[in-house]
């Protein structure tokens, strides 16, 4: 089931600070939460062990980590991984993690479909459906990071998945 709540990835650090301030939650808690989300690779609020349980519960009542569902997950013999993500509106995008000895690169999408009509690309065959939100783009990155082993680091982000990146620059 695709979650009706907003994703935690929809909040910038300033917005998370404001969310905490509105609820009279101490300012440093925003830093803790942000660190768990973006540095410690948390996949749930329950993992945030240095955040009070009451705050973790409040977060889980107002946010989810992922709004998308993984429709398919393919792993190639070279350990390249591709996810097909399904969003709330039933639309799909792909994102890919490519591993090499000295770097890990992800390829993310910025749109559902594409309006460019390039003859060499299948992304635009059905035209442009919509731009992805910033949160949907960030969520792709988070999903790819979560595929990595703990000792692996993401080194490159390539914006060459579905859609024309510069056509959705405000959300990118």
Residue pairs with C-beta under 8 A, 6 or more apart in sequence:
1 69
2 67
2 68
2 69
2 86
2 87
2 88
3 64
3 66
3 67
3 88
4 88
5 62
5 63
5 64
5 67
6 62
6 63
6 64
6 67
6 135
7 63
7 64
7 65
7 66
7 67
7 135
7 139
8 33
8 37
8 59
8 63
8 64
8 65
9 37
9 65
9 135
9 138
9 139
9 142
10 63
10 133
10 134
10 135
11 19
11 63
13 30
13 34
16 30
16 33
16 34
17 27
17 30
19 30
20 26
20 27
20 29
20 30
20 33
21 27
23 58
25 55
29 51
29 55
32 48
32 50
32 51
33 48
33 51
33 59
36 42
36 47
36 48
36 51
37 142
40 47
41 145
41 146
41 150
42 48
42 65
43 65
43 146
44 60
44 65
45 51
45 56
45 57
45 59
45 60
45 63
45 65
46 56
46 60
48 56
48 59
51 59
65 142
66 139
66 142
66 143
67 87
67 88
67 135
67 136
67 139
68 85
68 86
68 87
68 88
68 136
68 139
68 143
69 85
69 86
70 83
70 84
70 85
70 86
70 143
71 84
71 85
71 86
71 92
72 82
72 83
72 84
73 81
73 82
73 83
73 84
74 81
74 82
75 81
76 82
78 99
79 99
80 96
80 97
80 98
80 99
81 96
81 97
81 144
81 147
82 94
82 95
82 96
82 97
83 94
83 95
83 96
83 140
83 143
83 144
83 147
84 92
84 93
84 94
85 92
85 93
85 94
85 95
85 139
85 140
85 143
86 92
87 93
87 112
87 136
89 130
91 112
91 129
91 130
92 112
93 109
93 111
93 112
93 132
93 136
93 140
93 161
93 162
93 163
94 109
94 161
94 162
95 106
95 107
95 108
95 109
95 140
95 143
95 144
95 161
96 106
96 107
96 144
96 161
97 104
97 105
97 106
97 144
97 147
97 148
98 104
98 105
98 106
98 107
99 152
102 155
103 155
103 156
104 148
104 152
104 153
104 154
104 155
104 156
105 155
105 156
105 157
105 158
106 140
106 141
106 144
106 145
106 154
106 156
106 157
106 158
107 158
107 159
107 160
107 161
108 137
108 140
108 141
108 144
108 157
108 158
108 159
108 161
109 132
109 137
109 140
109 161
109 162
109 163
110 131
110 132
110 137
110 159
110 161
110 162
110 163
110 164
110 165
110 167
110 168
110 171
110 172
111 128
111 129
111 130
111 131
111 132
111 162
111 163
111 164
111 167
111 168
112 128
112 129
112 130
112 131
112 132
112 162
112 163
113 123
113 124
113 126
113 127
113 128
113 129
113 130
113 162
113 163
114 121
114 123
114 124
114 127
114 128
114 162
114 163
114 164
114 167
115 124
115 127
115 128
115 164
115 167
116 124
116 164
116 167
117 124
118 124
123 161
123 162
123 163
128 163
128 167
131 163
131 167
131 168
131 171
132 163
132 168
132 171
133 171
134 171
134 172
137 171
137 172
140 161
141 154
141 157
144 154
145 154
148 154
159 165
159 172
165 172
